[in-house]
Amino acid sequence: MTAAAEARSLGKDLTGLEGMPGETIRMILDTAEPFKEISERPIKKVPVLRGKTIVNLFFEPSTRTRISFEFAEKRLGADTVNISSVGSSVSKGETLVDTARNLEAMRIDMVVIRHGSSGAARFLADRIPSNVINAGDGRHEHPTQALLDMLTIRDRLGKIEGLRVCVVGDIVHSRVARSNIFGLRALGAEVGVCGPRSLVPVGIEDLGVTVFPHVEEAIEWADVLNVLRLQLERMNAGYVPSLREYNRVFGVTRARLERAPREVVVLHPGPMNRGVEIDSDVADGPQSVILPQVTNGVAVRMAVLYLLAGGRPELAEDAKRGEER
Amino acid sequence: MSGARRGDRLWIHGGRVVDPSQGLDGTADLIIERGRVAAIGPGLDRPEDARSIDASGLVVAPGFIDLHVHFREPGGEHKETIATGARAAVAGGFTTVWTMPNTDPPIDDPAAVGFVRTAGVAACGARVMPIGAASIGMKGEQMTEIGELVGAGAVAVSDDGAPVGNAGLMRRLLEYTQTFGIPVVQHSEVVELAAGGVMNEGSVATALGLRGIPNVAEAAMIARDALLSELTGGHLHVCHVSTRESVEQLRLARDKGLRVTSEVTPHHLLLTDELVRGYNTEAKVNPPLRTARDVEAVRQALVDGVIDVIATDHAPHHYEEKEREFDDAPFGINGLETAFGLCMKALVEPGHMSVARLIDRMACAPARIMGLDSGTLRPGAPADVVLLDPEEIWTVEPERFASRSRNTPIAGWRLPGRVRRTLVGGETRYEAEEER
């Protein structure tokens, strides 16, 4: 394959955005555009993945990501099975490699996997011939979330290149942060991270990001804030003393946004802790694109499924019209 | 000698004898009688009745001594047994190994120590010397009956696999062991700082989204224990040093003249955390593979003698256990059979040290710091001898390991320096197959 052709192909799997060329990311976002419209129709279905079987393999609780994938799969006409198994495969008794072999034996076409261990999606992808999509592995990557974030930013601001995007909050435990960093930088954005130093991992600067110790500075710098959920467990594990103090020091509030030199667009991957990392009047205000993110999530996942199934980006318009390829 | 049977004598001739314990490096012959070195020097005639071994083109050296191996028996026989471990040891040129007590159940009473010794003798490989547990059940609470363990043959105490975290217990151990003249061997790690980490803390861990173990988790424990050694006068031996900060602490201890000794593994002398990329569980080890700066620091410390010896921390694991998610895979690298080649590649090939100095760090220095009568080819010493070909380039093929397990991150690597033959007590216990 030539370099250009390679950039226009996703390969077998989507396990992360690290190392993915900007051209490939742009292709996914462009492919998502025609799929947006399908979800606006009264009959939300095209037969692009008719006859394909997809397993949604969720080892961690998830509502919105799983539902978003399931809508995307169903709207493309695929047959889907959901397997939910909370806890690690080891505690369940069956190893992930055995799970992989069993899936392979059932001749499925694609697996969407969410797993608590970093690297689990890649582990599975290396062991089965089916396409594997990472729906979040430990604290490693959540590529479709970052893709929908980028699509939403592009919708709102018309571009990504040259923008300053700051990810705010619990960076150390966040797969969303990592995928955002890799993807946004590949598209030519400047990326910052902001949070208490106890939640910003050692060596993050080596990923090419600027670290902001104060949220006020981050807001002054940024065009876009991607605000991460602060989980209650972080307080119990001693990363921050209390949620109340976190809101005081790092919360994205109306008052802080009003002091910004320009209008800052606010994203949140959900689910939100209102009054902790983000105040309600920000989440529900005009700068928030949180609900468009959810809408775009389905379109981006349709694009990824379509491309991994071998669909060509230039034919996505035809696919939308429901024509057989 | 009267009563000597035919075959009791052995004449190893024509080799380059390298024995840093006597400052020897030159062509010489070796005569072995009844399992001990009888004579050493250039131009020794073949004694009547002696069998001969032609060592021309090879280095003849004291057998290597590994102060840190895990043989998994009892409880983990699917990974390694004392028999397979002892055979793997001689295949790596080791004639003595010290086994860690973190088996299931742990080696924390005299009967268990006796079991390891007996199984070691039966293995007909390297000499197997058991390290006893420092605390009952290795729980870090109550001291074991150290006198009884030593009586049964234990050579040291350790809770390796886990640190002795309780500073009060560590103090008592460093005091109490002085009666028996044995070291306290410490896996230096502040557990609260390691915090469930699975690899080195740093940019690779951050990119992979894996929990990191900071350098200071090791160095802080070494600092504490060195102070306790200073307080008590006890002999502290620090396992598998991996960080530059640890080297600073050890340098300070040496400058103060403390009874603190230490070891470094072959893998920490060459490999870095970059090897973990792709979630390579074969590179998952504790202490973790660090950065190039740390590798440079531990190498220099070994050259300078701040770190005394090389020890493998041979940690066999079944393939199925390594074929898991990174978080769930066990820590450990199978080290005995690649140690010499890896050290040649890390230290001798780039010119950091001579073959003679490497032999010192693998054979003589362990005997020196632990007061063993081996690690030398002086007349009277046990005839524990290794024949090496430092020039031979070979390929690491785990499927050919004598070890029961295959876990190594360097499968397929080409390494310089091959073990050709290993003798324990004058008996050949390993001989390399000739290449086709």
Interface residues (C-beta under 8 A of the other chain):
Chain A: E18 S88 S89 V90 T95 L96 V97 H115 G116 S117 S118 G119 A120 R122 F123 D137 G138 R139 H140 E141 R175 R178 P201 V202 G203 I204 E205 D206 L207
Chain B: E201 G202 S203 V204 A205 T206 A207 L208 G209 L210 R211 G212 P214 G278 Y279 E320 E323 R324 E325 F326 D327 D328
